[in-house]
Amino acid sequence: MAAKPKSIIASGNFVKAEKATTGKAKIVNINGKRYLEFDKTFSSGEGPDVKVILHRNSSIPQNIKQGDYLTLAPIKSFRGAQRYAIPDNVNLANYKSIGIWCEEFNATFGYATLQNV
């Protein structure tokens, strides 16, 4: 059986919140596994303890509340293409945006509102 090609589930462009954040985010399905991908133009301001999150709202406030988001992983790089696995038990219908968030200071650096493809 041939492998399924990569399909795009949702995508969005990053906008600035606390720090300049640019580039595109997309959620893709590759062989039945879901991933969050940032394109090569991704760039964000740097800080300590920065995480990549899924958020319930289409726009993410400066300071977020417990229960409104899910942490995917610590950020791998503040620049360039990267990929994060999305656990199988996550219902993407519950999340409307991707955020770059500093946990230490509860500061949203930037976010991308997801549009289903």
N, C-alpha and C positions, 0 to 999 in steps of 0.2 A: 504494500500500500504506500502510495507516495505521501510525503510529508505535506501537511497543509501549509500554504504560503502564509506569510505574515499578514495579518489583517489589522486595520486600525479601528479601535472601538470608539475613541474620543480624542479630541485634541484642543489645545488652546495656546494663546500667546501670553507670556509673562508680562506683568505690569509691576511698576514700582510701588512699594508700600514704604517701609522704613529706609531701604537702600535700593539703589538702581538695580533692577533685575530685568534681563531681556532674554529673548530666545523663545523657542517653542517646546511645549510638552505634549506628549501623546501617550495614550494607553493603547498597547498593541496586544494581540493574541498571537503567540507563536507556538504551534503544535500543542494547543490546548492550555498553555500557560500564559498568564497575563503579566505584562511588564509596563512600568512607567519609563518612558525614554525622554531624555532632553536632547535636542539637536545640537549641532556643533556651534551654533551661534549663542548657546546659553551662557549667561554671565550673571553673577550676583555679587553684591558687596560681601565682604568677609566678616566673620565674627566667631565667637566661641560657641561650642555646643550647638551647632546648626543642624537641623533635621529637615528631612523631606517628609511632608505630611499630606494626607488626604483630608479635606475639610468638607463639612456638611453644607455650607453655604456657597453660593456662586462667587461672592466676594468675601475676602477674609479680613476681619478687623485687625487693627494694630496689635491688640492683646487678645489672645484666644482663651476660651474656657474649656476646662476638662469636659470630656464627653462630646465635644463638637468636632473632634478630629481624631485621626489615627496616624501614629508615627510609622512610616514605612522603614526608614533607616537614617543613620547619620549621613550627611551629605558627603559624597565621594570627592567632589572637586567643585570649586567655585566658578569654573570655566569649562566649556566644552561638552561634547557628547558623553552621555552616561546612561546606565540602565539600572532599574531597581525592580526586583521581583515583587509581585503583589500576591499575598497569600490567597490560596484557593477559597478560604472561608470568608473573604471580604466581599460584601455585596456592594458593588460599585454604584448601584442605583441610589445608595445612601449618601454618596459623596459627589459634590458638584465642582470642586476645585482642587488644585495642587498648590501647596504652599512651601516656601522656603522660610523656615522659622527658627529663631534663636530661643532655645528652651531656657537658658540661663536668665535672660532678660525679658522673656515672654514678648518678643518683638517679631512681627511678621516682616521679613525683608522684601518679599514680593510673592505674587501668586499668579496662577493661570486658571481662568474659568474654563471648565471643560464643556465642549459642545459635542454631543454625540454625532458620529459620522454616519 
